[in-house]
């Protein structure tokens, strides 16, 4: 069970300052974003972004909305190819209540200036005077009474927080989250809105921003609205007709999830610029799920060259017992258009977890008997991430001249270990 730190806010009446709040009644549902599950470009992750993501829950017994913030374990252990995150992540939270059933703040208005300069009828209440660390495996919990408190009916709840890597430093990201409520019958969350500002501190231009929702499966139909622009200039940056939001399934370390990506190749985001992104969901990020979210800056790269590989050469089916120690041989085959002897074996990764080769040197031999030289590498089974039920495994790498390649072959898993 996930441990949690929690704060309970028992007094809420003074937060609602009247019913004259100049906010919109909902009118976005059904509009839909520009969204696709088929990317036009190939991308490469170059840096992690700290994403303490907010999950919601309702306590019907107490009439409280529960806000839980958690950090992904991939922040400190991102897997092969990326350096770990830059130490602890801190947040400084505040919240506000939108009074009046049916009232909410539209997605495009949930910018950080709305926190700094709110309308006079809305008051932000500081939760953390000093930044609080978000610890992996522990939810940072906040309870906000929204029902049975003696106040006017609540239309929505806003929770905003700064993200810092140094509790005495400047924010590297801002989040504003909104839970739109149904309070006239049973208390329920009917829609979730997320807005964020992310600072590009990579030292280079980036063309894409990616969120990996691990343990959460959804598609374009679940995204009611999306936006992206450069802050504060307002220039379009992804989630538009020319470059639609990318929403597609992924598997990372044997865990299924969903990749959401903003991309704008015509207008790279420079070092020290800010990206503002927003999403409106018909689904609720239920805090009882064992799910996390991690962010990445990515760049457009040439798409990998497809190559032929042979897992466990000389055998078929390619049976693998994920729970058994040992190594798996994989051959990269030379063809008329690809020379396997030019593969930089140090760049090769195999399986969902990106296992690296066991032996110091690659083995060069004619595996398939066609007269040319192929390359054989060995990988420790339990480092590959291949799990029971998997039907294929992928190998990726680069040649000495920097050309990326990828190949896939079938597998049949045996034994009793589940992924």
Buried (B, 14 or more C-beta within 10 A) or exposed (E): EEEBBEBEBEEBEEBBEEEEBEBBEBEBEEEBBBBBEEBEBBBEBBBBBBBBBBBBBBBEEBBBBBBBBBBBBBBBEBBEEBEEBBEBBBBBBBBBBBBBBBBBBBBEBBBBEBBEEBEEBBBBBEBBEEBBBBBBEBBBBBBBBBBEBEBBBBBBBBBBBBBBBEEEEEBBBBBBBBBBBBBEEEBEBBBBBBBBBBBBBBEEBBBBBBBBBBBBEBEBEBBBBBBBBBBEEEEBBBBBEEBBBBBBEBBBBBBEBBBBBBBBBEBBBEEEBBBBBBBBBEBBBBBEEEBBBBBBBBBBBEEBBEBBBBBBBEEEEBEBBBBEEEBBBBBBBBEEEBBBBEBBBEBBBBBBBBBBBEEEEBBBEEBBEEEBEBBBBBBBBBBBBBBBEBEEBBBBBBBEEEBBBBBBBEBEBBEEEEB
